[in-house]
């Protein structure tokens, strides 16, 4: 059965799009055949002909993969700074394509046969937009892992919801969800089992669109679901200004005192420096790579190397600002934060060594990839990587490199020798106490030894499995006293990053906390951002001090863990 739009609503689609693109918005063109979405801009709207004209930049110059059969799919996101974005997905829209130049294309999209409300196999699908909301709760592993989501559309056959990227890690296509709960603003709800039919990153934002098929609904649940779909359709019609529809608000969308609106997981951090946005984009790409691996989709090699090239370029452009920008990774999932930080510092280190600089791109890509096997291991026995692990769970995690290699083989991607070496050996130790193979010093070249030192110092610098975070000095001492690490590599690391590394949080004797933004040749902070006066714990500061002005907040006392101060 071919999808078709209910005729009475077709005129509203183009008008709704017109209202959205008048404000701040993002448009991305996507394709099941490609992991990397393309950014698009609106070149024009013809309300009479119901035509949306998009200009799309395609780096490869081959846009055919995004237009199978002359049909294009794209996400439209209206960005709300103070509320959750409005998300709208247009799938299989008839489009004509004209090449403007080698990489720029113009798409004329006909929205008359696309969706606001769509008839498809399984019935009417109603998108939730213009302020319509419903919360979704998934019991992924009953008793151990629950995920909250935001409903995007609803039909009698299933639904689509959006989940923050970092929370989508345990989900895979074809996965069975034992309990899905959808709650409307008035408190009415539906419970069902479900099966994940599809997943994909939603545009360029930090969330994933997940399509669910409802499973094993009894007669009462089916009738209740039909009521929800019918009421949602009527409410959407009312909000878009349809004629010949009842004017009253659907009871489903009258907010009760106990209803908790889905959290806004997509607030934009517009005040961040451009370099930080670039670093966080590399972090976002880590989730895209994982998504492709766990769902056995073509490996996104271009995304991996784009991340590697970005980190190397930033390190060469403004090194101290780059190192300071890495502190913003604290908001990322720990496995993402760790992989990007290790990759960044490895690239920064290799660029200074002429005999190893030529391997920097491959080595950084390997560091970005080296822990991706850990989230691939998530299951009911290992529901999370972010909690204290049992001994058996730790042993399971030690197989993450073998799991990663197996998954890369499944998707048909063979990395080069330098990348493979980093992934395989970064957790090995000179004394044979590492894993996965217990290699010893003679089997571990200098490149691996450097990466190993960077990895362990970053690991020790963050709280993990009940162990408190170590200061840089404590971490250096730990590594120096361990026979598994190269002391020459450690000494070079200490000389390069110092005891008060850029991006670390320091306590001063005056009771102030400050981020280190730059250090001088002796390794002392020469520029800091003061963020808290401990005498007034609920207050926040944002003052940059340089040179002699730093003395105003006292003498440098100690590096502290930002997590202990909610920073």
Residue pairs with C-beta under 8 A, 6 or more apart in sequence:
1 120
1 121
3 91
3 92
3 115
3 118
3 119
3 120
4 113
4 118
4 119
5 13
5 112
5 113
5 114
5 115
5 116
5 117
5 118
5 119
6 117
6 118
6 119
6 124
8 242
8 244
9 116
9 117
9 237
9 240
9 242
10 50
10 111
10 112
10 113
10 116
11 50
11 112
12 116
12 240
12 241
12 242
13 50
13 111
13 112
13 114
13 115
13 116
14 45
14 47
14 50
14 51
14 52
14 111
14 112
15 47
15 240
16 88
16 116
16 129
16 130
16 240
17 45
17 52
17 76
17 88
17 111
18 45
18 47
20 76
20 78
20 86
20 88
21 27
21 42
21 45
21 76
23 78
23 79
24 78
24 79
25 76
25 77
25 78
25 79
26 39
26 75
26 76
26 77
26 79
26 203
26 204
26 205
27 39
27 40
27 41
27 42
27 54
27 74
27 75
27 76
27 77
27 203
28 37
28 38
28 39
28 40
28 74
28 75
28 203
28 204
29 37
29 38
29 39
29 40
29 54
29 56
29 66
29 72
29 73
29 74
29 107
30 37
30 38
30 66
30 73
30 74
30 75
30 200
30 201
30 203
31 65
31 66
31 68
31 73
32 200
33 65
33 68
33 298
34 65
34 66
35 288
35 291
35 292
35 297
35 298
35 300
35 303
36 288
36 300
36 302
36 303
37 75
37 201
37 203
37 204
38 56
38 57
38 58
38 63
38 66
39 56
39 57
39 204
40 54
40 55
40 56
40 74
40 107
41 54
41 55
42 52
42 53
42 54
42 55
43 53
43 54
43 55
43 106
44 51
44 52
44 53
45 51
45 52
45 53
46 53
49 110
50 110
50 111
50 112
51 108
51 109
51 110
51 111
52 108
52 109
52 111
53 106
53 107
53 108
53 109
54 74
54 106
54 107
54 109
55 100
55 104
55 105
55 106
55 107
56 63
56 66
56 104
56 105
56 106
56 107
57 103
57 104
57 105
58 66
58 103
58 104
58 105
59 103
60 103
61 102
61 103
63 97
63 105
66 72
67 95
67 97
67 107
70 94
70 95
70 96
71 92
71 93
71 94
71 95
72 92
72 93
72 95
72 107
72 109
73 89
73 90
73 91
73 92
73 93
74 89
74 90
74 93
74 109
75 87
75 88
75 89
75 90
75 202
75 203
76 87
76 88
76 89
76 90
77 85
77 86
77 87
77 88
77 202
77 203
77 205
78 85
78 86
78 88
79 85
79 268
80 86
81 267
81 268
81 270
83 264
84 133
84 150
84 262
84 263
84 264
84 265
84 266
85 205
85 266
86 129
86 130
87 129
87 152
87 162
87 202
87 203
88 127
88 129
89 127
89 152
89 153
89 160
89 202
89 209
90 109
90 111
90 114
90 115
91 114
91 115
92 114
93 109
93 110
93 111
93 113
93 114
94 109
94 110
94 113
95 107
95 108
95 109
95 110
96 107
96 108
97 105
97 106
97 107
97 108
98 105
98 106
98 108
99 105
100 106
115 125
115 127
116 127
116 236
116 240
117 124
117 125
117 126
117 127
117 233
117 236
117 237
118 124
118 125
119 125
120 155
121 157
122 155
122 156
122 157
122 158
123 155
123 156
123 157
123 229
124 155
124 156
124 229
124 233
125 153
125 154
125 155
126 153
126 154
126 155
126 229
126 232
126 233
126 236
127 152
127 153
127 236
128 134
128 151
128 152
128 153
128 154
128 232
128 236
129 236
129 239
130 236
130 239
130 240
131 239
132 232
132 235
132 236
132 239
132 253
133 150
133 151
133 185
133 253
133 261
133 262
134 150
134 151
134 154
134 182
134 183
134 184
134 185
134 252
134 262
135 148
135 149
135 150
135 151
135 182
135 183
135 259
135 260
135 261
135 262
136 148
136 149
136 150
136 151
136 159
136 161
136 180
136 181
136 182
136 183
136 262
137 146
137 147
137 148
137 149
137 180
137 181
137 183
138 146
138 147
138 148
138 149
138 177
138 179
138 180
138 181
138 194
139 145
139 146
139 177
139 178
139 179
139 180
139 181
140 146
140 147
140 170
140 171
140 177
140 383
141 170
141 379
141 380
141 383
142 178
142 179
144 380
144 383
144 384
145 170
145 383
145 384
147 163
147 167
147 168
147 170
147 171
148 167
148 262
148 263
149 161
149 162
149 163
149 210
149 262
150 161
150 162
150 163
150 262
150 265
151 159
151 160
151 161
151 182
151 262
152 159
152 160
152 161
152 162
152 209
153 159
153 160
154 182
154 228
154 229
154 232
155 229
156 214
156 222
156 225
156 226
156 229
157 213
157 214
158 194
158 197
158 211
158 212
158 213
158 214
159 182
159 211
159 212
159 214
160 209
160 210
160 211
160 212
161 209
161 210
161 212
162 202
162 207
162 208
162 209
162 210
162 265
163 171
163 207
163 208
163 210
163 265
164 206
164 207
164 208
164 265
164 266
165 201
165 206
165 207
165 208
165 284
165 287
166 206
166 287
166 332
166 333
166 336
168 199
168 207
168 208
168 210
168 287
168 291
169 287
169 290
169 333
169 375
169 378
170 375
170 378
170 383
171 196
171 199
171 208
171 210
172 196
172 199
172 294
172 295
173 196
173 197
173 198
173 199
173 295
174 195
174 196
175 195
175 196
176 193
176 194
176 195
176 215
177 193
177 194
177 195
177 196
177 212
178 193
179 191
179 192
179 193
180 191
180 192
180 193
180 194
180 212
180 214
181 189
181 190
181 191
182 189
182 190
182 228
183 189
183 259
184 228
184 252
184 253
184 259
185 252
185 253
185 254
185 255
185 256
185 259
185 261
186 251
186 252
186 253
186 254
186 255
186 256
186 259
187 256
187 258
187 259
188 228
188 252
190 221
190 224
190 225
190 228
191 221
192 214
192 215
192 216
192 217
192 221
192 225
193 214
193 215
193 216
194 212
194 213
194 214
194 215
195 212
195 213
195 215
196 210
196 211
196 212
197 211
197 212
197 213
198 210
198 211
199 208
199 209
199 210
199 211
199 291
199 295
200 208
200 209
200 291
201 207
201 208
201 209
201 287
201 288
201 291
202 208
202 209
204 284
205 266
206 265
206 266
206 284
207 265
207 266
208 287
208 291
214 225
217 225
228 252
231 250
231 251
231 252
232 250
232 252
234 245
234 246
234 250
235 249
235 250
235 252
235 253
237 245
238 245
238 246
238 247
238 248
238 249
238 250
269 277
269 280
272 280
272 328
273 321
273 325
275 314
275 317
275 318
275 321
275 322
275 325
276 325
276 328
278 310
278 314
279 310
279 311
279 314
279 322
279 325
279 326
279 328
279 329
279 340
279 344
280 328
280 329
280 332
281 310
282 307
282 310
282 311
282 340
282 368
283 329
283 332
283 336
283 337
283 340
285 303
285 304
285 306
285 307
286 307
286 336
286 339
286 340
286 368
286 372
287 336
288 300
288 303
289 299
289 300
289 303
289 304
289 368
289 369
289 372
290 372
290 375
290 376
291 297
292 298
292 299
292 300
292 411
293 299
293 372
293 376
293 404
293 407
293 408
293 411
294 375
294 376
294 407
296 407
296 410
296 411
297 411
298 411
298 412
299 408
299 411
299 412
299 413
301 413
304 365
304 368
304 369
305 361
305 365
307 340
307 343
307 365
307 368
308 343
308 347
308 361
308 362
308 364
308 365
308 368
309 361
311 340
311 343
311 344
311 347
311 364
312 347
312 351
312 360
312 361
312 364
314 322
314 325
314 344
315 322
315 344
315 347
315 348
315 351
316 351
319 348
320 502
320 517
320 518
320 519
321 517
322 344
322 348
323 344
323 348
323 501
323 502
323 503
324 502
324 503
324 515
324 516
324 517
324 518
325 503
326 340
326 341
326 344
326 503
327 503
327 504
327 515
327 562
329 336
329 337
329 340
329 341
330 337
330 562
330 563
332 340
333 385
333 386
334 385
334 386
334 462
334 464
335 371
335 372
335 374
335 375
335 385
337 462
338 371
338 455
338 458
338 459
338 462
339 367
339 368
339 369
339 370
339 371
339 372
340 368
341 458
342 367
342 370
342 451
342 454
342 455
342 458
343 364
343 365
343 367
343 368
344 364
345 454
345 458
345 497
346 360
346 363
346 364
346 367
346 450
346 451
346 454
347 360
347 363
347 364
347 367
348 496
349 450
349 454
349 492
349 493
349 496
350 356
350 357
350 359
350 360
350 363
350 364
350 447
350 450
351 357
351 360
352 496
356 363
356 446
356 447
356 450
359 418
359 447
362 416
362 418
362 419
362 422
363 418
363 419
363 422
363 447
363 451
365 415
365 419
366 415
366 418
366 419
366 420
366 421
366 422
366 423
366 426
366 451
367 422
367 426
367 451
367 455
369 404
369 415
369 419
369 423
370 401
370 404
370 422
370 423
370 426
370 427
370 455
371 400
372 404
373 399
373 400
373 401
373 402
373 403
373 404
373 405
373 407
374 385
374 397
374 400
375 385
376 400
376 403
376 404
376 407
377 396
377 397
377 399
377 400
377 403
378 384
378 385
381 392
381 393
381 396
382 389
382 393
382 396
382 397
385 397
388 465
388 466
389 397
389 465
394 465
398 435
398 436
399 436
401 423
401 424
401 427
401 435
401 436
402 436
404 423
405 423
405 424
408 414
408 415
415 423
418 447
421 445
421 447
421 448
422 447
422 448
422 451
424 436
425 439
425 443
425 444
425 448
425 452
426 448
426 451
426 452
426 455
427 434
427 435
427 436
427 452
427 455
428 434
428 435
428 437
428 438
428 439
428 443
428 444
428 448
428 452
429 452
429 482
429 483
429 484
429 485
430 440
430 441
430 444
430 449
430 483
430 484
430 485
430 486
431 440
431 441
431 483
431 484
432 438
432 439
432 440
433 484
434 452
434 484
444 452
446 486
446 489
449 485
449 486
449 489
450 486
450 489
450 492
450 493
452 484
452 485
452 486
452 489
453 479
453 485
453 486
453 489
453 490
453 493
454 493
456 475
456 479
456 485
457 472
457 475
457 476
457 479
457 493
460 469
460 470
460 474
460 475
460 478
460 479
461 469
461 470
461 471
461 472
461 475
462 469
463 469
463 561
463 563
468 561
469 561
469 563
470 478
471 558
471 559
471 560
472 497
472 498
472 499
472 500
472 501
472 504
472 559
473 499
473 559
476 490
476 493
476 494
476 499
479 485
479 490
480 487
480 490
498 519
498 523
498 524
499 523
499 559
500 506
500 516
500 519
500 523
500 524
500 525
500 556
500 559
501 516
501 519
502 516
502 517
502 518
502 519
503 515
503 516
504 515
504 516
504 559
505 513
505 514
505 515
505 516
505 559
505 560
505 561
505 562
505 565
505 567
506 513
506 514
506 515
506 516
506 525
506 528
506 556
506 557
506 558
506 559
506 560
507 513
507 534
507 557
507 558
507 559
507 560
508 514
508 553
508 554
508 555
508 556
508 557
509 554
509 555
509 556
509 557
510 552
510 553
510 554
511 533
511 534
511 535
511 554
512 530
512 532
512 533
512 534
512 541
512 553
512 554
513 530
513 531
513 532
513 534
513 560
513 565
513 567
514 525
514 528
514 529
514 530
514 531
514 545
514 553
515 528
515 529
515 531
516 525
516 527
516 528
517 525
517 527
517 528
517 529
517 544
518 525
518 526
518 527
519 525
519 526
520 526
524 556
525 550
525 556
526 546
526 547
526 550
527 544
527 545
527 546
527 547
528 544
528 545
528 546
528 550
529 542
529 543
529 544
530 541
530 542
530 543
530 544
530 545
530 553
531 540
531 541
531 542
531 567
532 539
532 540
532 541
532 565
532 567
533 539
533 541
545 552
545 553
